[in-house]
Amino acid sequence: MTSTALSVDIVPSFIRDAWWTPDQHTLSEDNATEVRDASTGELLAMVSTSGLDVADVVDYARTTGQGELGKFTFHQRALKLKALAQFLNGQREHLYELSARTGATKVDSMVDIDGGIGVLFTFGSKGRRELPNSQVVIDGPVEVLSKDGSFIGEHIYTRIPGVAVQINAFNFPVWGLLEKLAPAFLAGVPTIVKPATPTGYLTAAVVKLIIESNILPAGSLQLISGPARDVLDYLDYRDLVLFTGSASTANKLKSHENVTTGGVRFSSETDSLNAAILGEDAVPGTPEFDAFIKSLVTEITVKAGQKCTSIRRTLVPKALVNDVVAAARDRIEQRITLGDPRAEGVTMGALASVGQMRDVRAAVETMLAAGGELAYGTLDSPRVTHADGTVDVAEDGAFMAPVLLTWENSDAVELHTVEAFGPVASVVGYDDTAHAVRLAAMGEGSLVATVCTNDPAIARELVMGIAAHHGRVLLLNREDARSSTGHGSPVPHLVHGGPGRAGGGEELGGIRSVLHHMQRTALQGSPNMLTAVTGVWHTGADRNFDDEHPFRKNLATLRIGDSVRSDLRQVTLEDITAFANETGDKFYAHTNEEAAAANPFFPGIVAHGYLLLSWGAGLFVEPAPGPVLANYGLENLRFITPVAAGDSIRVTLTAKRITPREDEEYGEVSWDAVLTNQNDEIVATYDVLTLVEK
């Protein structure tokens, strides 16, 4: 390549809310990289960031991105994620066409593209169901720090004031972008994404669609297409880096001064020698054996084995090694057709690049030299189906046939340390369950393991032995074989990550991943001050008792702290007996004076807790039609002081938390309810949940 103008496209970056490419006349082989079709070797584009001001990109995220995202609540951001998911859902066919150039089949593309869109849908839903419609998350209960309750403390989460920089791998150019973007956006933190070069053009295409949708606010998403080796130079304690890739690169980044001493948060997901363990009960002919073979073949052929969660080590009882290899071979030969994903009938595509293919083959050669034996497959150029339907030995493209290795020495270092990031797995025999546990742990930390057994005792022994070495464990048996999402499929609801070699980081995990983008702070002060900061009423804060019953107020007029206090109602023995007879709850504490008096908790016959709750509702409810539409539950119910015949109760109800629903004409109100007796002793505490008109 020379420094003359190029006729091929340059993959653009999106910075400061505008598309950017370097001056083509300045590009050379020193500052630009070719990107080729994984199946044909056709030159598709060039990638370069020559002349890009990375410091300016970071500054724009911290200023414009932070400012714009700060205008929205969690629920408002969640609705934008939902809208974005719906928009991208209608653009999938276009993305599938581009994805085929990366070597991905239609199934591979669905895992990447549909999976990424599914993450947006999940966080769009979870954000509205599990987070408040505000910008502060309360973590845990209040701690009373003074005898009179005037000084209290609790923990809160607020968003970090910087930027989330995501550095992604080549294998999931869409899912990798969206699974990191969704929780960052929901937290209110702007994202800078730097995809891997071989497939970054697909990431750029998704970003282009996102920008065209005009759903996300300015500065919330920027894209760097190409090298950004100096990005950590401009980050500090305000920022977060989320890295997916090799352990060697992760270690290099983690050693940067701004990480080691500057406080940059760094989360990595790296190499992983994931294991699948076949239980001793799962012999050929059982549903578990069949499910295990299906999972093994799926994991080494979907995405051509280029998944950080793929099965690399298959641990099986020694007597079953040959059976497993034979069954896997039969399934591969019956179901797998290698070739260009655009050809009819192809079920496994190419690796992402010729360079990647060479790396995988070199890794296999290393394992063979260390004692691995080629039980199935070849390292020669395979026969493939081309886009025009012809079949011959591959001369172009990054094709590699599935490979299975066996090992005489189950302790061979290379077996447990060399990851061939492609369609390669080892089948290793173990002596007993304890041996299987030891072998799984030799991976020194993995993202996921499968335990395939129908024996509960074996499942427990294996899980208890390997859980601390893994970020996720899939229990596979006949009961969930059809419904399971599979060994290699992280779901947004559960944590994705693993200890040790796997990087030690965590992504996804539902709202946990949102909190990764936030700072937990211990907050201390008076109940009124904590109420003001959090938007949630705290016990001891001011209440507003006015002439209008709070149930007569809609969300436009209801305020935190609005309260009502009822008159006293006396409980009689006749009331208690009638409730016992009507409900059938004749527990001795409500019906037998002698037995009740012998109970250390009761003075004799006492009222049913649910009788008191029912009366409490009668004491606070406003019966006429009004803004309160429905009562849909109670939370945090505790019975504190028993109520005997002759005692009286009253209820104090206070608007504790108000959560308008952004896309409905009503919202949720949580009311702090306290039942007290005639001596102002607390009888019960709970939260009443209602739906109220806006």
C-alpha positions in Angstrom: 0.0 0.0 0.0 1.2 3.5 -0.8 0.2 6.9 0.4 -2.0 7.5 -2.6 -5.8 7.8 -2.6 -7.6 4.5 -2.1 -10.6 3.3 -4.2 -11.9 1.0 -1.4 -14.1 2.3 1.4 -12.7 3.3 4.8 -14.7 2.1 7.8 -15.8 5.4 9.4 -15.7 6.4 13.0 -18.5 8.3 14.7 -17.2 11.0 17.0 -18.7 14.2 18.4 -22.0 13.2 16.8 -20.5 13.2 13.2 -19.0 10.6 10.9 -15.3 10.8 10.5 -12.7 9.2 8.2 -9.0 10.0 7.8 -7.6 11.7 4.8 -7.2 8.9 2.2 -4.1 10.5 0.8 -2.2 10.1 4.1 -2.9 6.4 4.4 -0.2 3.8 4.1 0.6 0.2 5.2 1.9 1.7 8.4 -1.4 3.3 9.5 -4.2 1.4 7.7 -5.3 -2.2 7.7 -7.1 -4.3 5.1 -10.4 -6.0 5.9 -11.3 -9.0 3.8 -14.3 -11.3 3.3 -13.7 -14.3 5.5 -14.9 -16.8 2.9 -13.6 -15.4 -0.4 -10.7 -13.1 0.6 -12.2 -10.2 -1.3 -11.0 -6.8 0.0 -13.9 -5.1 1.6 -12.6 -2.0 3.3 -9.7 -0.3 5.0 -9.5 0.6 8.7 -7.5 3.5 10.1 -7.7 6.1 12.8 -4.8 8.2 11.5 -5.3 11.7 12.7 -8.1 10.9 15.1 -8.0 13.0 18.3 -8.9 10.4 21.0 -8.7 13.0 23.8 -11.4 15.0 22.1 -13.6 11.9 21.9 -13.3 11.3 25.6 -13.9 14.9 26.4 -17.1 15.0 24.3 -18.4 11.9 26.1 -17.7 13.4 29.6 -19.3 16.7 28.7 -22.0 16.4 26.1 -22.7 12.7 26.7 -22.9 13.1 30.5 -25.0 16.2 30.2 -27.6 14.8 27.8 -27.9 11.4 29.5 -28.3 13.2 32.9 -31.6 14.7 31.7 -33.3 11.3 31.8 -34.4 8.9 34.6 -33.8 5.2 34.6 -37.3 4.5 33.2 -36.9 7.1 30.4 -33.6 5.6 29.4 -35.1 2.1 29.5 -37.9 3.1 27.1 -35.2 4.4 24.7 -33.5 1.0 24.9 -36.8 -0.7 24.1 -37.5 1.7 21.2 -33.9 1.1 19.9 -34.5 -2.7 20.1 -37.7 -2.4 18.1 -36.0 -0.3 15.5 -33.1 -2.6 15.0 -35.4 -5.6 14.9 -36.7 -4.3 11.6 -33.2 -4.0 10.2 -31.9 -7.5 10.8 -32.0 -8.7 7.2 -29.6 -6.0 6.2 -27.3 -6.9 9.1 -27.5 -10.6 8.2 -26.1 -9.8 4.7 -23.1 -8.0 6.2 -22.6 -10.6 8.8 -22.2 -13.3 6.2 -19.0 -11.6 5.1 -17.5 -12.3 8.5 -17.9 -16.0 7.9 -21.1 -16.3 9.9 -24.0 -18.5 8.9 -27.6 -17.4 9.4 -27.7 -19.2 12.8 -24.4 -17.5 13.8 -25.8 -14.2 12.7 -28.9 -14.7 14.8 -26.8 -15.5 17.8 -24.9 -12.3 17.3 -27.5 -9.9 16.0 -30.8 -11.2 17.5 -28.9 -11.9 20.7 -27.7 -8.3 20.9 -31.2 -6.9 20.2 -32.6 -9.2 22.8 -30.2 -7.7 25.4 -31.7 -4.3 24.6 -35.2 -5.6 25.1 -34.2 -7.2 28.4 -32.7 -4.1 29.9 -35.5 -2.0 28.5 -37.9 -4.2 30.5 -35.7 -4.7 33.6 -35.0 -1.0 33.9 -38.7 -0.2 34.3 -39.5 -3.1 36.5 -36.5 -3.2 38.8 -35.2 0.4 39.0 -36.9 3.5 40.4 -38.1 6.2 38.0 -35.3 8.5 39.2 -31.5 8.8 39.1 -30.6 7.3 42.4 -30.7 3.6 43.5 -30.9 2.8 47.2 -28.8 -0.2 48.2 -30.0 -2.0 51.3 -31.9 -0.9 54.5 -31.5 2.2 56.5 -29.1 2.0 59.4 -30.2 4.0 62.5 -27.1 5.8 63.9 -28.7 7.7 66.8 -31.0 6.7 69.6 -33.6 9.2 68.6 -33.5 8.4 64.9 -32.4 11.9 63.9 -29.2 10.6 62.4 -29.4 7.7 59.9 -27.3 6.2 57.1 -27.8 4.1 54.0 -26.0 3.3 50.7 -26.9 4.8 47.4 -25.7 4.3 43.8 -25.2 7.2 41.4 -23.7 7.0 37.9 -20.0 7.4 37.5 -19.1 10.9 36.1 -17.0 9.7 33.2 -17.2 7.4 30.2 -17.5 3.6 29.6 -14.9 2.6 27.0 -15.7 -0.8 25.5 -12.9 -2.7 23.7 -14.5 -5.6 21.9 -13.4 -8.8 20.2 -14.0 -9.8 16.6 -16.3 -12.8 17.2 -19.4 -10.8 18.3 -19.4 -7.5 16.5 -23.1 -6.8 17.3 -23.8 -8.6 20.5 -20.5 -7.3 22.0 -21.5 -3.7 21.3 -25.1 -4.0 22.5 -24.5 -6.1 25.6 -22.1 -3.5 26.9 -24.0 -0.4 25.7 -27.4 -1.4 27.3 -26.3 -1.3 31.0 -24.1 1.7 30.5 -26.8 3.7 28.8 -29.4 2.6 31.5 -27.0 3.8 34.2 -26.6 7.1 32.4 -23.0 6.7 31.3 -21.9 7.5 27.7 -20.1 4.8 25.7 -17.1 4.9 23.4 -16.9 1.6 21.5 -13.7 0.3 19.9 -14.5 -2.9 17.9 -11.9 -5.4 16.6 -10.7 -4.6 13.1 -11.6 -7.8 11.2 -15.4 -7.4 11.8 -15.6 -3.8 12.9 -17.4 -2.9 9.7 -20.4 -4.7 11.0 -20.3 -2.8 14.3 -20.1 0.4 12.3 -23.2 -0.6 10.3 -25.1 -1.1 13.6 -23.9 2.2 14.9 -25.0 3.9 11.7 -28.5 2.4 12.1 -28.6 3.6 15.8 -27.7 7.1 14.8 -30.3 7.1 12.0 -32.9 6.1 14.5 -32.4 9.4 16.3 -33.4 7.6 19.6 -30.2 8.1 21.7 -29.2 11.5 23.0 -26.2 13.3 21.7 -22.8 12.1 23.0 -24.2 8.9 24.4 -22.5 6.7 21.8 -19.2 7.2 19.9 -17.4 4.7 17.7 -13.7 4.4 17.0 -13.1 2.2 14.0 -9.4 1.3 14.2 -6.6 1.5 16.7 -7.0 3.5 19.8 -3.8 2.5 21.6 -3.6 5.8 23.6 -7.2 5.8 24.9 -6.1 4.9 28.4 -3.8 7.9 28.4 -6.9 10.1 28.7 -8.9 8.2 31.2 -9.0 8.5 35.0 -10.9 7.4 38.1 -14.2 8.7 36.6 -14.1 6.2 33.8 -14.6 2.5 33.2 -13.0 0.2 30.6 -14.8 -3.0 29.6 -12.4 -5.3 27.6 -13.1 -8.5 25.7 -10.2 -10.3 24.1 -6.9 -12.1 24.8 -5.4 -12.3 28.3 -2.1 -11.0 27.0 -3.8 -7.8 25.7 -5.8 -7.5 28.9 -2.7 -7.7 31.1 -1.0 -5.1 29.0 -3.9 -2.7 29.4 -4.2 -3.4 33.1 -0.6 -2.5 33.6 -1.2 1.0 32.3 -0.4 3.7 34.9 -3.9 5.1 34.8 -5.3 1.7 35.8 -2.7 0.8 38.4 -2.5 4.1 40.1 -5.0 6.4 38.4 -8.1 4.6 39.5 -9.5 3.7 36.0 -12.1 0.9 36.6 -11.1 -2.1 34.4 -13.2 -5.2 33.8 -12.0 -7.9 31.4 -13.3 -11.0 29.9 -10.5 -13.0 28.4 -9.3 -16.5 27.5 -11.3 -19.4 28.9 -10.6 -23.1 28.7 -14.3 -24.0 29.4 -15.2 -27.5 30.4 -18.1 -29.8 29.8 -18.3 -32.7 32.3 -20.2 -35.9 31.4 -21.5 -37.6 34.6 -20.7 -41.2 35.3 -24.4 -42.0 35.0 -24.7 -40.5 31.5 -23.8 -43.5 29.5 -24.6 -44.0 25.8 -28.4 -44.5 25.3 -29.4 -42.1 28.0 -31.0 -38.7 27.2 -28.0 -37.0 29.0 -25.4 -38.6 26.7 -27.4 -37.5 23.6 -27.8 -33.9 25.0 -24.1 -33.8 25.8 -23.0 -34.8 22.3 -25.4 -32.3 20.8 -24.0 -29.5 23.0 -20.4 -30.5 22.2 -20.9 -30.3 18.5 -22.9 -27.1 18.7 -20.2 -25.4 20.7 -17.3 -26.3 18.3 -19.3 -25.4 15.1 -21.5 -22.4 15.9 -19.5 -19.3 15.0 -16.9 -21.8 13.9 -16.0 -22.3 17.5 -15.1 -18.6 17.9 -16.9 -18.1 21.1 -15.3 -17.2 24.4 -17.8 -19.6 26.0 -17.2 -22.6 23.6 -16.4 -26.0 25.0 -12.6 -26.5 24.9 -12.2 -29.4 27.3 -14.6 -32.3 27.3 -14.2 -34.3 30.5 -15.8 -37.8 30.4 -15.4 -41.1 32.2 -12.3 -42.8 30.8 -14.4 -45.8 29.5 -16.5 -43.4 27.4 -13.8 -41.4 25.6 -14.1 -43.5 22.4 -17.9 -43.4 22.6 -18.0 -39.6 22.9 -15.5 -39.1 20.0 -17.5 -41.5 17.8 -20.9 -40.0 18.6 -19.5 -36.4 18.0 -17.9 -37.5 14.7 -21.2 -39.0 13.5 -23.2 -35.9 14.4 -20.6 -33.6 12.7 -20.7 -35.7 9.5 -24.5 -35.9 9.5 -25.2 -32.3 10.3 -22.3 -30.0 9.4 -21.6 -28.7 6.0 -18.6 -26.3 5.8 -18.5 -23.5 3.4 -19.5 -19.9 2.4 -22.5 -18.9 4.6 -24.2 -17.5 1.4 -24.4 -21.0 -0.1 -27.4 -23.2 0.3 -27.1 -25.8 3.0 -24.0 -24.5 4.7 -24.2 -24.9 8.4 -20.6 -23.9 9.4 -18.8 -20.9 8.0 -15.2 -19.6 7.9 -13.2 -18.2 10.8 -13.2 -14.4 10.9 -9.8 -14.0 9.0 -7.0 -15.9 7.5 -4.8 -14.6 10.4 -7.2 -16.1 12.9 -7.2 -19.5 11.0 -3.4 -19.6 11.2 -3.5 -18.9 14.9 -6.0 -21.7 15.5 -4.0 -24.2 13.5 -0.8 -23.1 15.3 -2.5 -23.7 18.7 -3.6 -27.2 17.6 0.0 -28.0 16.4 1.2 -26.9 19.9 -1.2 -29.3 21.6 -0.3 -32.1 19.2 3.4 -31.6 20.0 2.5 -31.7 23.8 0.8 -35.1 23.6 -2.6 -34.5 22.1 -3.7 -36.9 19.4 -5.9 -36.1 16.4 -9.0 -38.2 17.1 -11.1 -36.5 14.4 -10.6 -33.9 11.7 -7.6 -32.5 9.8 -5.4 -29.4 9.7 -5.2 -29.5 5.9 -7.3 -27.2 3.8 -10.8 -28.7 3.9 -13.4 -29.2 1.1 -15.9 -26.4 1.2 -19.1 -25.3 -0.5 -18.7 -22.0 -2.3 -21.4 -19.4 -2.8 -22.1 -20.7 -6.4 -22.7 -24.2 -5.0 -19.4 -25.7 -6.2 -17.5 -27.9 -3.8 -13.7 -28.2 -3.7 -10.7 -27.8 -1.5 -10.6 -24.2 -0.1 -7.8 -22.1 -1.6 -9.1 -18.7 -0.4 -10.9 -17.8 2.8 -10.4 -18.8 6.4 -11.9 -22.3 6.5 -11.0 -24.9 9.1 -12.8 -28.2 9.7 -13.9 -29.3 13.2 -11.1 -31.0 15.2 -11.3 -33.3 18.2 -8.2 -34.2 20.2 -7.7 -36.9 22.8 -5.0 -37.0 25.5 -3.3 -39.9 27.2 -2.0 -37.6 29.9 -4.9 -35.7 31.4 -2.5 -33.4 33.3 -0.7 -32.2 30.2 -0.1 -28.4 30.8 -1.0 -27.5 27.2 -4.3 -29.2 27.5 -5.3 -26.8 30.2 -3.5 -23.6 29.0 -3.6 -23.5 25.2 -6.9 -22.2 23.8 -7.4 -22.9 20.1 -10.1 -20.2 19.4 -11.9 -22.1 16.7 -13.7 -25.4 15.9 -11.5 -27.4 18.3 -12.1 -29.4 21.5 -10.3 -32.0 23.5 -11.9 -35.1 24.9 -10.3 -36.2 28.1 -11.0 -39.2 30.4 -11.3 -38.9 34.2 -11.2 -41.6 36.8 -13.9 -40.4 39.2 -15.9 -37.3 40.1 -13.1 -35.9 42.3 -10.7 -36.3 39.4 -13.1 -34.5 37.1 -13.3 -31.6 39.6 -9.5 -31.4 39.7 -9.2 -31.3 35.9 -11.9 -28.7 35.5 -10.0 -26.5 38.0 -6.8 -26.8 36.0 -8.2 -24.3 33.6 -7.4 -21.7 36.3 -10.7 -19.9 36.0 -13.3 -20.2 33.2 -16.4 -18.4 32.0 -18.7 -21.5 32.0 -18.9 -25.2 32.6 -21.5 -27.7 31.8 -22.4 -30.6 34.2 -24.4 -33.2 32.4 -26.0 -35.8 34.7 -29.3 -37.0 36.0 -27.9 -37.9 39.4 -28.5 -35.2 42.0 -25.6 -36.4 44.1 -23.2 -36.2 41.2 -24.5 -32.8 40.2 -24.0 -31.5 43.7 -20.5 -32.9 44.1 -19.4 -31.5 40.8 -21.0 -28.1 41.2 -19.7 -27.6 44.7 -16.2 -28.6 43.5 -16.1 -26.3 40.4 -18.4 -23.4 41.1 -15.7 -21.1 42.5 -13.6 -21.7 39.4 -16.4 -20.6 37.0 -18.6 -17.6 36.3 -21.5 -19.8 35.3 -22.4 -23.5 35.6 -25.1 -25.1 33.4 -26.7 -28.3 34.8 -27.9 -30.3 31.8 -30.2 -33.3 32.0 -33.3 -34.7 30.4 -35.5 -32.2 32.1 -34.0 -29.1 30.6 -32.2 -30.4 27.5 -34.9 -28.9 25.2 -35.5 -25.6 27.0 -31.9 -24.8 28.0 -30.3 -21.9 26.2 -27.1 -23.9 26.0 -23.5 -24.0 27.3 -22.3 -21.2 25.2 -25.1 -18.7 25.4 -24.8 -16.0 28.1 -28.2 -14.5 28.9 -28.6 -10.9 30.0 -30.3 -11.8 33.2 -27.3 -13.7 34.5 -23.6 -12.7 35.1 -21.2 -13.2 32.2 -17.6 -13.4 33.3 -15.3 -15.6 35.3 -12.4 -15.7 37.7 -8.7 -16.1 37.1 -7.7 -16.8 33.5 -11.2 -15.7 32.3 -10.4 -12.1 33.3 -12.0 -11.7 36.7 -14.6 -9.3 35.4 -18.4 -9.4 35.2 -20.8 -8.2 32.6 -24.6 -8.6 32.3 -26.3 -10.1 35.3 -29.4 -7.9 35.0 -29.4 -4.8 37.1 -26.0 -5.9 38.6 -24.4 -4.7 35.3 -26.1 -1.3 35.6 -24.6 -0.9 39.1 -21.1 -1.7 37.7 -21.4 1.7 36.0 -22.3 3.5 39.2 -20.6 4.5 42.4 -21.9 3.2 45.7 -21.7 5.9 48.4 -22.5 5.8 52.1 -25.0 8.6 52.8 -25.4 9.9 56.3 -27.8 12.6 57.6 -31.2 13.3 59.0 -34.3 11.6 57.7 -35.4 14.8 56.0 -32.1 15.2 54.2 -32.0 11.6 53.0 -35.5 11.9 51.8 -34.6 14.9 49.8 -31.6 13.3 48.2 -33.2 9.9 47.4 -36.8 10.9 46.7 -37.9 8.2 49.1 -39.6 9.0 52.4 -37.6 7.9 55.4 -39.0 7.2 58.9 -38.6 10.3 61.0 -38.9 12.7 58.1 -41.6 15.3 58.0 -45.2 14.1 57.3 -47.9 16.2 55.7 -51.3 15.8 57.4 -53.7 18.0 55.5 -57.5 18.1 55.1 -57.4 16.1 51.9 -57.1 12.3 52.2 -53.9 11.3 50.2 -56.0 8.7 48.3 -58.0 11.6 46.8 -54.8 12.9 45.2 -53.5 11.9 41.8 -49.8 11.8 40.9 -49.8 15.5 39.9 -50.7 16.6 43.4 -49.5 13.7 45.7 -46.2 14.5 47.4 -43.7 12.3 49.3 -44.6 12.5 53.0 -48.4 13.0 52.4 -50.0 11.1 55.3 -53.2 10.0 57.0 -53.6 8.8 60.6 -56.7 6.9 61.5 -58.8 6.7 64.6 -58.4 3.7 67.0 -60.4 0.6 66.6 -60.8 -1.8 69.5 -60.3 -5.6 69.1 -62.7 -7.9 71.0 -62.5 -11.7 71.6 -65.6 -12.0 69.5 -63.8 -10.4 66.6 -60.9 -12.8 66.9 -63.2 -15.9 67.2 -65.3 -14.8 64.2 -62.2 -14.3 62.1 -60.9 -17.8 63.1 -64.2 -19.4 62.2 -64.7 -17.6 58.9 -61.2 -18.2 57.6 -60.5 -21.6 59.2 -57.3 -20.2 60.8 -57.8 -21.7 64.2 -54.1 -21.7 65.3 -54.1 -22.2 69.0 -52.8 -18.6 69.7 -56.1 -17.3 68.5 -58.4 -20.0 70.0 -56.9 -21.6 73.1 -56.3 -19.3 76.0 -54.2 -21.8 78.1 -52.0 -22.8 75.1 -51.6 -19.3 73.9 -50.5 -18.1 77.4 -47.9 -20.8 77.5 -46.3 -19.5 74.3 -43.5 -17.1 75.2 -44.5 -14.6 72.5 -48.2 -14.1 73.5 -50.0 -12.9 76.6 -52.9 -15.2 75.8 -55.3 -15.3 72.9 -54.2 -12.7 70.3 -55.7 -11.3 67.1 -54.6 -12.8 63.8 -52.0 -10.7 62.0 -54.2 -10.8 58.8 -57.2 -9.6 60.8 -55.2 -6.6 61.8 -54.0 -6.0 58.2 -57.6 -6.2 57.0 -58.7 -3.7 59.6 -55.8 -1.5 58.8 -57.0 -1.3 55.2 -60.5 -0.5 56.4 -59.0 2.3 58.6 -57.0 4.0 55.9 -58.9 3.4 52.7 -61.0 6.1 51.0 -64.0 4.2 49.7 -65.3 6.6 47.0 -64.0 6.3 43.4 -60.9 8.4 42.9 -57.3 8.4 41.6 -56.3 5.2 43.4 -57.1 2.4 40.8 -55.9 -0.7 42.6 -54.0 -2.2 45.5 -51.6 -4.7 44.0 -49.6 -5.9 46.9 -47.7 -5.7 50.2 -44.0 -5.7 50.8 -41.7 -6.0 53.8 -44.4 -7.1 56.2 -43.3 -7.6 59.8 -45.5 -8.3 62.9 -43.9 -6.7 66.0 -46.2 -6.5 69.0 -49.1 -9.0 69.6 -52.6 -7.5 70.0 -54.9 -9.1 72.6 -58.6 -8.7 73.1 -59.3 -5.2 74.6 -56.4 -3.6 72.8 -56.9 -1.1 70.0 -55.1 -0.4 66.8 -54.7 2.6 64.4 -52.8 3.0 61.1 -50.6 5.7 59.9 -50.1 5.8 56.1 -47.4 7.9 54.4 -46.6 8.3 50.7 -43.1 6.7 50.6 -42.2 6.4 47.0 -43.9 7.7 43.8 -43.0 6.0 40.5 -44.9 7.4 37.5 -44.9 5.0 34.5 -43.6 6.8 31.5 -45.8 5.0 29.0 -49.0 4.7 31.0 -51.6 7.0 32.5 -50.9 5.9 36.0 -48.0 5.2 38.3 -47.1 3.2 41.4 -47.1 4.5 44.9 -45.5 2.7 47.8 -47.1 3.7 51.1 -45.3 3.3 54.4 -47.9 1.7 56.7 -47.5 1.4 60.5 -50.0 -0.2 62.8 -49.7 1.0 66.4 -51.7 0.1 69.5 -53.3 2.4 72.1 -49.9 2.8 73.7 -48.3 3.9 70.4 -46.3 0.7 70.4 -45.7 -0.6 66.8 -47.8 -3.6 66.0 -46.8 -4.1 62.4 -45.0 -2.4 59.6 -45.3 -2.9 55.9 -45.5 -1.2 52.5 -48.8 -0.9 50.6 -48.5 -0.8 46.9 -51.1 1.0 44.8 -51.7 2.1 41.2 -52.7 5.7 41.0 -53.8 7.9 38.1 -51.4 10.6 36.9 
